[in-house]
Amino acid sequence: MVPTWDIIFAGGGLANGLIALRLRQQRPELRVLILEADSRPGGNHTWSFHQDDITSEQHRWLAPLIAHRWQGYDVRFPAFNRSLAGDYLSITSAQFAAVLTDAFGDSLQTHAVITALTPETVTLADGTTLRARAVIDGQGYTPDKHLNTASQSFLGQQWHLRQPHGLTRPILMDATVDQQGGYRFVYTLPLSATELLIEDTHYIDAARLDLDAARHNIADYARQQGWVLDNLIREEQGQLPIMLAGDFPAYWQARDKQPCSGLRAGLFHATTGYSLPHAVALADVIAASAEINAAAIFAVIHLYALRQWHAQRFFRTLNRMLFLAGDADKRWRVMQRFYSLNEGLIARFYAGQLTLADKARILAGKPPVPVGEAMLAILKLTPRMRAFHHE
């Protein structure tokens, strides 16, 4: 049977949406279908990134999706506050959905619940089976026995304030707050003169966050800053995997030749959980593929993911120091020391482009956690880590 579509995207989240958009720009002849279970693609999220995380050409094709851009950002720690240069940008799910809807029309189907898929077929809840030369699974991250992860869990609330807040750029980390049993900070984006997105963020061993406690934290923080919260516009929550170690070849073998994208493909910054730069890069790689079929696309994504896994080994080492060494309430010391380093190094860290000199600088000097525990974490000698010998 001749397939109706060249590519079906299972899930209309960030990674699949960006791949579809790039293909529409570069390969408009392809027959593309996006299937989204919810009422619109993109869910209820805000995706942010730094200017240097992607190339100038990637900025060009991503431009229609950008909802907010700020010049620089701030961080706050018990020992110091610091302002850093370099633009910071955000894509909102509303903007993302509007662009995809305009670009794909009837080729974007919402309320399309998927019950099964293969590399070339998708079965919907109503029993319909759709066929394509390739199906890309972008339905999000699910825990896997081959990967050892912690979590960056957060609750964000977008508020309209009674008076202007006075911020001109984001506060990416305010770690002066009570730590509550793990590395905790508040992340704030000024969306307008009287509108803020405030996120209570926790790096924790378990993925579950007490949402009522997080709401209370946000209210307390706003009160401490002198912001009078007036109207809650929306609320978003997320749990980003933070990679500690794993057997990545085994993880991909378990994909059983199924092309996948985004968090489902293990494509995210190991320490920050940011997935947008990888999603943009993968979209470019797939758009440049000579062949469009399931086997070829799987091979392209698999190779890209393996290269990124090897490139991020140092970040996983840092994560083990953060999560497995020292007192949980003092994990902030790791990030406080990091943000005292050279601004160029910090930018390269977020972009995943650390040099050997950068890595040496990060590890040099007295570590912000006990030396013995730091070495155990780096060498993964804790019982929790011994099973992941393929790291």
HELIX and SHEET records of a PDB file:
HELIX    1   1 LEU A   14  GLN A   26  1                                  13    
HELIX    2   2 GLN A   51  ASP A   53  5                                   3    
HELIX    3   3 SER A   56  LEU A   62  1                                   7    
HELIX    4   4 ALA A   63  LEU A   65  5                                   3    
HELIX    5   5 SER A   93  PHE A  104  1                                  12    
HELIX    6   6 GLY A  105  SER A  107  5                                   3    
HELIX    7   7 LEU A  211  GLN A  225  1                                  15    
HELIX    8   8 PHE A  248  GLN A  253  1                                   6    
HELIX    9   9 GLY A  262  ALA A  265  5                                   4    
HELIX   10  10 LEU A  276  ALA A  287  1                                  12    
HELIX   11  11 ALA A  294  ALA A  311  1                                  18    
HELIX   12  12 ARG A  313  LEU A  324  1                                  12    
HELIX   13  13 ALA A  328  LYS A  330  5                                   3    
HELIX   14  14 TRP A  332  PHE A  338  1                                   7    
HELIX   15  15 GLU A  343  ALA A  351  1                                   9    
HELIX   16  16 LEU A  356  LEU A  363  1                                   8    
HELIX   17  17 VAL A  371  ILE A  378  1                                   8    
HELIX   18  18 PRO A  383  ARG A  386  1                                   4    
SHEET    1   A 6 LEU A 108  GLN A 109  0                                        
SHEET    2   A 6 VAL A  32  LEU A  35  1                                        
SHEET    3   A 6 TRP A   5  ALA A  10  1                                        
SHEET    4   A 6 THR A 129  ASP A 137  1                                        
SHEET    5   A 6 THR A 121  LEU A 124 -1                                        
SHEET    6   A 6 ILE A 114  LEU A 117 -1                                        
SHEET    1   B 8 THR A  46  HIS A  50  0                                        
SHEET    2   B 8 ASN A  81  THR A  92 -1                                        
SHEET    3   B 8 HIS A  68  ARG A  76 -1                                        
SHEET    4   B 8 ILE A 171  ASP A 174  1                                        
SHEET    5   B 8 TYR A 183  SER A 192 -1                                        
SHEET    6   B 8 GLU A 195  ILE A 204 -1                                        
SHEET    7   B 8 LEU A 147  LEU A 161 -1                                        
SHEET    8   B 8 LEU A 229  GLY A 246 -1                                        
END                                                                             
